[in-house]
């Protein structure tokens, strides 16, 4: 990634407040998802009260940035977290942009924001800034922005962000210092995320998941009680020879590495765990610093179903909010409102469906409480208050604390019967009576 002739420039070194002043009253700004967000800059922007029409594009805010409570500021997001839900509930101008994570880059290219900003590790001796905890969908647009004299690229660096690696030469996971317009130096800590405590229900679900995970599997997991339990049991168990190809790299996956259970003999990027972003504990970030066993690639590669399916014995473990008796999955809407986002849910379910040795596991608790009433998460049909995240024809296995319903290749009647069997016993009769497929 050597500097190109005619492209050299020296970035201005500014404080977060000074960099924020370069954002116009009427402007467009984009920052990465979650751990790639430049927190000091966003907080500095929140101290301003001069915006007339500022549109900010991002996903999964990691803080309650006051910027998004200011008049004249509109937030476009591809993934809701607690911050987005809170801001929306309290009247902020928040709008969801439907799109899976793999297509965020194309959406961003179409939006063509004048200002791009990202967090990164400090420059190395070769003038390269590792993109640290996030490759995601912004890499190409960050590069385009830095080479366009009519646009502004701001990079916020902190020594507390780990220096991580991509795969040379096509995906170096770094920016050239001489493509950056403004460098903001901080000592800001990256966003940290602990696994939530697991419940007895999570443990029961993890037990059912465990029988699908065998030696030599390639794993995709996320955050949460069930994935953490599954990975923890693998780390402590007798098996091994696992690979990792996961949208998100977690503290649990680090522990699997530390237990000596990861060989990454998976047939694709052998010897390397592959992800597009990481979120977890300070211990995880220290372990990732300089660690070439984990590589960060753009999301359009990591979440490509065709590439996912080439991994040896690919096992994807994802969550859901509800499933209906047709096998349709709702994972991002709840009660008629946006709850999270589409992310890579469908990509990993689709990617595992190309080989009999691959399995896609969608996990959910059998019930939830809504307005003080216990309801079944397995429903006769989705809608109108929940939308389909992943279509029925791609779904393989659905797991609750009551068992695993294997749907792939079964008739509509068999699928409905299997799903009723893993519903909470209190709801099984009503589901059978209302099913359109029995």
Buried (B, 14 or more C-beta within 10 A) or exposed (E): BEBEEEEEBEBBEBBBBEBBBBBBEEBBBBBBBBBBBBBBBBBBBBEBEEBEEBBBBBBBBBEBBBBBBBEBBBBBBBBBBEBBBBBBEEEBBBEBBEBBBBBBBBBBEEBEBBBBBBBBBBBEEEBBBBBBBBBBBBBBBBBBBBBBEEBBBBBBBBEBBBBBBBBEEEBBBBBBBBBBBBBBBBEBEBBBBEBEEBBEBBBBBBBBBBEBBBEBBBBBBBBBBBBBBBBBBBBEEEBBBBBBBBBBBBBBBBBBBEBEBBEBEBEBBEEBBBBBBBBBBEEBBEBBBEBEBBBBBBBBBBBBBEBBBBBBBBBBBBBBBBBBBBBBBBBBBBEEEBBBBBBBBBBBBBBBBEBEEBBBBBBBBBBBEEEEEEBBBBBBEBEEBBBBBBBBEBBBBBBBBBBBBBBBEBEBEBBBBBBBBBBBEEBBEEBBEEBEBB
